[in-house]
Each structure stands twice: as structure tokens, then as C-alpha cells.
Amino acid sequence: MKLRGKQKRYLRSQAHSMRPLFQIGKDGIDKEWLKQVKNALEKRELIKVNILNNSLLETDEVQEYIEQNSDIQVVQVIGHTLVLFKRAQKPEHRHYSEEVARI
């Protein structure tokens, strides 16, 4: 599901008051970290990830890694914070994707 502008705007507005659920530190990211993010997105569909100051990675590197190694979409990047979205497989966990489909 490729997101359009209005859909991204809706998701950004929903993520505005969220606190980051994951952090990326000096250890960086790997397949296990990405697996944990996928599991969290399966339950929530929309999360924030914060890149700490001691991380050796830049936001564009993190965004590229996530998008190339998964079907997670980066909705927004502000400073060191990324907003991630992935449609849940189970219908009972689809809080945002049903509204996104209507937009």
C-alpha cells in the first residue's frame, strides 16, 4: 500500500502526540531490531522511533535500511525522529489503516 499525501498527513497528525517507542543508539540497527519494530507495528500500526545523539547512523541511513529490508513505510522524518507505519495483518489491530484506506 503506497501512501498518498493526504494519507501521510493524517498519519502525521495521529503520531503528533505519541512518544517514541524505540530508540537507536550507538549499537545501531540490525535484523533483530527490525523484527521487534515489525512486531510492535503489528499491534499498533503507527510508531515513532528516536535516533539518539550517540548513534553513528543518520536519519536517512535508518530510513533507507528500514524501507529496503521491510514493508514498513516511513511517514515522516523530523530531526532525529521517524514516524513508521505498517498495515496490521489482523483486523482487530487495524486502528489507523482502515481510516487511511478511506482517505
QUIWORA-V422140 format. One record per residue. BURIAL is b if it has 24 or more other ideal C-beta (glycine too) atoms within 12 Angstrom, else e. D_LAST is the distance of its C-alpha to the last C-alpha in Angstrom with 1 decimal. Layout:
BURIAL;D_LAST
BURIAL;D_LAST
//
This chain:
e;12.9
e;12.7
b;10.1
e;9.0
e;9.9
e;6.9
b;6.2
b;10.0
e;10.3
b;8.6
b;10.9
b;13.7
e;13.7
b;13.9
b;16.7
e;18.6
e;20.9
b;21.5
e;24.8
e;25.4
b;26.1
b;28.0
b;30.4
b;32.0
e;35.6
e;38.7
e;38.4
e;35.2
b;32.8
e;33.7
e;32.6
e;33.4
b;31.3
b;28.3
e;29.0
e;28.8
b;25.5
b;24.1
e;25.6
b;24.1
b;20.6
b;21.1
e;21.6
b;19.2
b;16.5
b;16.5
b;19.9
b;21.8
b;24.9
b;27.7
b;30.3
e;33.7
e;36.2
e;38.7
e;36.3
e;37.5
b;34.0
e;31.8
b;28.1
e;27.6
e;29.9
b;28.0
b;24.6
e;26.3
b;28.0
b;24.9
e;22.9
e;26.0
e;27.2
b;24.0
e;20.5
b;19.3
b;17.0
b;18.1
b;15.3
b;17.8
b;21.6
e;23.5
e;27.2
e;28.1
b;24.9
b;22.2
b;18.8
b;18.2
b;15.5
b;16.2
b;14.7
b;17.5
e;19.6
e;20.5
e;18.2
e;19.8
e;18.7
b;14.9
e;14.1
b;11.0
b;9.9
e;9.1
e;6.6
b;5.3
e;5.6
e;3.8
e;0.0
//
